[in-house]
């Protein structure tokens, strides 16, 4: 009728056809650029959203899906924006490092045009400490932007540079004061470093960071995990507890035990005024959302720490609304809780020719604090069990008894296992496991789990 006639007349001039044509052309050009020059396209997209961490995370995931490699920031190569090097890799933009402003970045780029930075001390001496302060230098170290100033892996290099930073800043300030006053050092220079840029002797006593420490530092300075994923280190262990990765989940009637890094969670009020939660777990293979009832949210809310590993017993069903899957969590537990309940042994593999003379005393000093933890944890477990109905053997064994320590001892022509006595039962914390791996090797310390695990 008349209303439609009015709308039809308005449509003749109300929607600018040239505007639509312009958008169509831009869309075509953008799609062509992404198809033919994906690395340059994504570098431009990342640069445009550099101050929006959430979008940076999304676009970095997109780069990985497209098969594009993103290199860590580099003080000798990186620009303010994301760039593409000669190999076709995207170099992380220095402007995306938190705690590093435009002024310090400009000073770094201008100074390196004269010559590349050779060491931490060289960098500290050549940059204005008022402009590039200690906080900025710490951000550069933690983000990986100074990895190429020292030989070694990133975990050792970043730990060493952070340990050397106070002395380097102090030496640089003293050198600059001497230069300003015209005073020459007695030996001509201040603490020149070896041409190989090897760590100074003071850094030789520094323990390399763990993978988790490195990734946490990247998250703090870049807003994301760039060189890895926190769950990767635990995937072999989690495969002994859970049956499937998140990408392999399928709907089924019974409960499933799944695990992942808590990527995030959101809450929502129901009509009754209760608060329910939706958790997103990430195990690097996929992300999966779980709902948590109001009662269970109140029960587990203190466990919902971002970037912590969560194990969930849940039901998985088809979601007809978005043609995917949906999960409903029944129980949650942390990785430490899972270890306490289900780990039955902590095995350490050793070779006779690598043992130090005082090995037994050294091993005892590592284990002893965690044996005391078991005793206090045992008391809490007994008190808790007394207030509940009897639990199944598989569910209570680990919590009440601690974890056996087994030494897998190898000689040139023989091999044997030594099981330490009940007084050496330990609580298998990350601190203990990392300490043992640091002392004896990452691949020589392993937790063994009971079979047929259930959270019931």
C-alpha positions in Angstrom: 0.0 0.0 0.0 0.9 3.6 0.5 3.5 2.8 3.2 5.4 0.5 0.8 5.2 3.1 -1.9 6.9 5.7 0.3 9.6 3.2 1.3 10.2 2.3 -2.4 10.5 6.0 -3.3 13.0 6.6 -0.4 15.1 3.6 -1.5 15.7 5.3 -4.8 17.9 8.0 -3.3 18.3 7.1 0.4 21.0 4.5 -0.2 24.0 5.8 -2.1 24.9 3.3 -4.8 28.3 4.8 -5.3 29.1 4.2 -1.6 28.2 0.5 -2.0 30.4 0.3 -5.1 33.3 1.8 -3.3 33.0 -0.8 -0.5 32.8 -3.6 -3.0 36.0 -2.4 -4.7 37.8 -2.1 -1.3 36.6 -5.6 -0.4 38.0 -7.0 -3.7 41.3 -5.2 -3.3 41.7 -6.4 0.3 40.8 -10.0 -0.6 43.3 -9.9 -3.5 46.1 -8.6 -1.2 45.4 -11.3 1.4 45.4 -14.0 -1.2 48.6 -13.0 -3.0 50.6 -11.2 -0.3 49.3 -12.7 3.0 52.4 -11.8 5.1 52.2 -8.1 4.2 48.5 -8.0 4.6 48.6 -9.5 8.1 51.5 -7.3 9.1 49.4 -4.3 8.2 46.4 -5.6 10.0 48.4 -6.3 13.1 50.0 -2.8 13.0 46.5 -1.2 12.7 45.3 -2.9 15.8 48.6 -2.8 17.8 47.1 -1.3 20.9 44.2 -3.7 21.1 45.5 -6.8 22.7 42.4 -8.9 22.2 42.5 -8.3 18.4 46.2 -8.9 18.3 45.6 -12.4 19.8 42.9 -13.1 17.3 45.1 -12.0 14.3 48.2 -13.9 15.6 46.0 -17.1 15.7 44.9 -16.2 12.1 48.6 -16.0 11.1 49.3 -19.4 12.5 46.3 -20.8 10.7 47.5 -19.3 7.5 51.0 -20.9 8.0 52.7 -17.5 8.6 55.6 -17.4 11.0 55.8 -14.5 13.5 59.2 -13.8 14.9 59.7 -12.3 18.4 60.5 -8.5 18.6 64.2 -7.8 17.9 65.9 -4.6 19.0 68.3 -4.8 16.1 65.7 -5.5 13.4 62.2 -4.5 14.5 60.4 -1.3 13.6 57.6 0.4 15.5 55.0 -1.4 13.4 54.9 -5.1 12.4 57.1 -5.7 9.3 58.0 -8.5 6.9 61.7 -9.6 6.6 63.4 -11.0 3.5 62.4 -14.5 4.4 58.7 -13.7 4.3 58.4 -13.9 8.1 56.5 -11.3 10.1 58.7 -9.4 12.7 56.8 -8.4 15.8 56.4 -4.6 16.1 58.3 -2.9 19.0 55.3 -0.7 19.4 53.2 -3.6 20.6 55.5 -4.2 23.7 53.7 -3.0 26.8 55.8 -0.6 28.9 57.7 0.7 25.9 56.5 4.0 24.5 57.0 5.7 21.2 59.9 7.8 22.5 62.1 4.9 23.6 61.4 3.0 20.3 62.4 6.1 18.2 65.6 6.4 20.3 66.5 2.7 19.8 65.9 2.8 16.0 67.9 6.1 15.5 70.8 4.7 17.5 71.0 1.4 15.8 71.2 3.1 12.4 74.8 4.0 13.4 75.6 0.3 14.2 73.8 -2.7 15.7 73.7 -3.3 19.4 76.2 -5.9 20.4 75.4 -6.5 24.1 73.2 -5.4 27.0 76.0 -3.1 28.2 76.5 -1.6 24.8 72.8 -0.9 24.5 72.7 0.7 28.0 75.7 2.9 27.3 74.4 4.2 23.9 70.8 5.0 25.0 69.7 7.9 27.1 68.7 6.4 30.5 66.2 9.1 31.0 64.4 8.1 27.9 64.9 4.3 27.9 64.7 3.6 31.6 65.1 0.3 33.5 61.4 -0.5 33.2 61.7 -0.2 29.4 64.7 -2.4 29.4 62.9 -5.1 31.5 60.1 -5.0 29.0 62.5 -5.6 26.1 64.2 -8.5 27.9 60.9 -10.2 28.9 59.4 -9.9 25.4 62.5 -11.5 23.8 63.6 -8.3 22.0 67.2 -8.7 23.4 67.6 -12.5 22.8 70.2 -11.9 20.0 72.5 -10.0 22.3 73.7 -13.1 24.1 74.4 -16.7 23.1 72.1 -19.4 24.4 68.5 -20.5 24.4 65.8 -17.9 25.2 65.1 -19.3 28.7 68.8 -18.9 29.8 69.3 -15.6 27.9 66.3 -13.8 29.3 67.1 -15.0 32.9 70.7 -13.9 32.5 70.0 -10.5 30.9 67.5 -9.7 33.7 70.2 -10.7 36.3 72.8 -8.6 34.5 70.5 -5.6 34.1 71.3 -3.7 37.4 75.0 -4.0 36.9 74.8 -3.0 33.2 72.7 0.1 34.0 75.1 1.1 36.8 78.2 0.6 34.6 76.6 2.5 31.7 75.7 5.4 34.0 79.2 5.5 35.5 80.7 5.4 32.0 78.5 8.3 30.8 79.3 10.3 33.9 83.1 9.8 33.3 82.7 10.8 29.6 80.8 13.9 30.6 83.4 15.0 33.1 86.3 14.1 30.8 87.6 11.4 33.1 89.2 8.4 31.4 89.0 5.0 33.0 92.4 3.8 34.3 92.4 1.0 31.7 90.8 2.9 28.9 87.3 1.4 28.9 84.7 0.2 31.4 84.4 -3.6 31.6 84.6 -4.4 27.9 82.8 -7.6 27.0 84.2 -10.5 25.0 83.6 -10.4 21.3 81.5 -13.6 21.5 79.0 -11.8 23.7 79.0 -14.8 26.1 77.4 -14.3 29.5 79.5 -12.6 32.1 80.7 -14.8 35.0 78.0 -13.4 37.3 75.3 -14.8 35.0 76.8 -18.3 35.0 75.1 -18.9 38.4 71.7 -17.9 37.0 69.2 -20.6 36.6 67.5 -20.6 33.2 63.8 -19.7 33.3 61.3 -22.5 33.0 59.1 -22.6 30.0 56.2 -21.3 32.1 58.2 -18.4 33.4 59.2 -17.4 29.8 55.6 -17.6 28.6 54.2 -15.6 31.6 56.8 -12.9 30.9 55.7 -12.8 27.2 52.0 -12.6 28.3 52.9 -9.7 30.6 54.8 -7.7 28.0 53.0 -8.7 24.7 49.6 -9.6 25.9 49.9 -13.1 24.4 52.0 -16.2 24.4 54.3 -15.9 21.3 57.0 -18.6 21.6 54.7 -21.4 22.7 51.6 -22.3 24.7 51.6 -22.9 28.5 49.8 -26.2 28.1 52.3 -27.8 25.7 54.7 -28.8 28.5 51.9 -30.7 30.2 50.3 -32.4 27.2 52.2 -35.7 27.7 51.1 -35.8 31.3 47.5 -34.8 30.6 47.3 -37.6 27.9 47.6 -40.1 30.8 44.6 -38.6 32.6 42.3 -37.6 29.8 41.2 -39.7 26.8 40.8 -37.0 24.1 42.1 -33.6 23.1 39.4 -30.9 22.8 39.5 -31.1 19.0 38.5 -34.8 19.2 35.5 -34.4 21.5 32.3 -36.0 20.3 28.8 -36.1 21.8 28.2 -39.0 24.0 25.8 -40.0 26.8 28.2 -40.5 29.6 30.6 -38.1 31.3 34.0 -37.2 29.8 37.1 -36.0 31.5 38.7 -33.1 29.6 41.6 -30.7 30.3 42.7 -27.3 29.1 44.1 -23.9 29.9 41.4 -21.6 31.3 41.4 -19.1 28.4 38.6 -17.0 29.9 35.2 -17.2 31.6 32.1 -15.0 31.7 29.2 -14.9 34.1 25.5 -14.3 33.6 22.5 -13.7 35.9 19.6 -16.0 35.5 15.9 -14.9 35.9 16.1 -16.3 39.5 19.0 -14.0 40.2 21.6 -16.7 40.4 25.0 -16.4 38.7 26.0 -19.1 36.2 29.4 -19.2 34.4 30.7 -20.1 31.0 34.3 -21.3 30.9 36.5 -21.5 27.7 39.2 -24.1 27.8 42.1 -24.2 25.3 44.5 -27.1 24.8 46.1 -25.7 21.6 44.1 -28.1 19.4 40.8 -26.3 19.9 38.8 -24.2 22.3 35.7 -25.5 24.1 33.1 -23.7 26.2 31.6 -25.3 29.3 28.7 -24.1 31.3 28.8 -24.1 35.1 25.6 -24.1 37.2 25.1 -21.4 39.9 25.8 -23.9 42.7 29.0 -25.2 41.1 30.2 -21.7 40.2 30.0 -20.8 43.9 31.9 -24.0 44.7 34.7 -23.6 42.2 34.9 -19.8 41.6 38.2 -19.5 43.6 39.8 -22.1 41.2 38.9 -20.1 38.1 42.3 -18.4 37.7 43.1 -17.2 34.1 45.8 -19.3 32.4 45.6 -22.1 34.9 45.1 -25.7 33.9 41.6 -27.0 34.6 40.4 -30.6 34.5 36.7 -31.0 34.1 34.3 -33.9 34.2 31.5 -32.9 31.9 28.8 -34.0 29.5 29.2 -33.1 25.8 26.2 -32.8 23.5 25.4 -31.3 20.1 24.5 -27.6 20.0 21.9 -27.3 17.2 21.9 -23.5 17.6 25.5 -23.0 16.3 26.1 -26.4 14.7 28.8 -27.2 17.2 29.2 -28.8 20.7 28.3 -27.7 24.1 29.6 -28.9 27.4 28.2 -28.8 30.9 30.7 -29.2 33.7 30.0 -31.4 36.7 33.2 -31.2 38.6 36.5 -29.2 38.3 39.9 -29.7 39.7 43.4 -28.2 39.2 46.4 -30.1 37.9 47.9 -30.4 41.4 44.6 -31.8 42.7 44.6 -34.4 39.9 48.2 -35.3 40.7 47.5 -35.7 44.4 44.6 -38.0 43.7 45.8 -40.0 40.7 49.6 -40.0 40.5 51.1 -43.2 41.9 54.8 -42.7 41.3 57.4 -40.1 40.5 60.2 -41.7 38.4 63.7 -40.2 38.1 66.0 -41.9 35.5 69.7 -41.6 36.3 72.9 -42.8 34.7 75.7 -44.0 37.0 78.4 -42.1 35.2 76.6 -38.8 35.7 76.1 -39.0 39.5 78.0 -36.7 41.8 79.7 -38.1 44.9 77.1 -36.7 47.3 74.1 -37.6 45.1 72.1 -39.2 47.8 72.3 -36.2 50.2 71.6 -33.9 47.3 68.5 -35.8 46.2 67.3 -36.0 49.8 67.6 -32.2 50.2 65.4 -31.7 47.1 62.7 -34.2 48.3 62.6 -33.5 52.0 60.6 -30.2 51.9 57.9 -31.9 49.8 57.7 -34.9 52.1 56.7 -32.5 54.9 54.1 -31.1 52.5 52.6 -34.6 52.3 52.3 -34.9 56.0 50.3 -31.6 56.3 48.3 -32.5 53.2 47.6 -36.0 54.7 46.1 -34.4 57.8 43.8 -32.2 55.7 42.8 -35.2 53.6 41.9 -37.4 56.6 39.9 -34.6 58.2 38.0 -34.1 54.9 37.4 -37.8 54.4 36.0 -38.2 57.9 33.2 -35.8 57.0 32.3 -37.6 53.8 31.1 -41.0 52.8 33.7 -43.6 52.0 35.4 -42.9 48.7 36.6 -45.3 46.0 40.1 -46.6 46.2 41.2 -45.0 42.9 39.8 -41.6 44.0 41.4 -41.4 47.4 44.7 -43.3 47.1 46.7 -40.4 45.8 45.2 -37.8 48.1 45.8 -39.8 51.3 49.1 -41.5 50.5 51.2 -39.1 48.5 53.4 -40.2 45.6 56.1 -42.9 45.6 59.6 -41.9 44.4 61.3 -44.4 42.1 64.9 -44.2 41.0 65.6 -45.8 37.6 69.3 -46.5 37.9 71.3 -47.4 34.8 74.9 -48.6 34.5 76.9 -49.6 31.4 75.7 -53.3 31.4 72.8 -53.3 34.0 69.7 -51.5 35.1 67.6 -51.5 38.2 64.8 -49.6 40.0 64.9 -48.4 43.6 61.7 -47.5 45.3 62.2 -45.1 48.2 60.4 -46.0 51.5 57.1 -44.6 52.8 58.9 -41.8 54.7 59.9 -40.4 51.2 56.4 -40.0 49.8 56.1 -36.6 48.2 53.5 -34.1 47.1 54.1 -33.8 43.3 54.0 -30.0 42.9 55.3 -28.1 39.9 58.1 -26.7 42.2 59.4 -30.2 42.9 59.1 -31.5 39.4 60.8 -28.4 37.9 63.6 -28.7 40.5 64.3 -32.3 39.6 64.2 -31.6 35.9 66.6 -28.7 36.3 69.0 -31.0 38.2 68.7 -34.2 36.2 67.2 -33.3 32.8 63.8 -32.5 31.5 63.2 -35.9 29.9 64.3 -37.9 33.0 61.5 -37.0 35.4 58.1 -38.5 34.8 54.8 -39.0 36.7 53.0 -42.3 36.5 49.2 -42.4 36.9 46.6 -45.0 37.9 44.4 -46.5 35.2 40.7 -45.8 34.5 40.6 -42.4 36.2 37.3 -41.0 37.2 36.4 -37.9 39.2 33.5 -39.7 41.0 
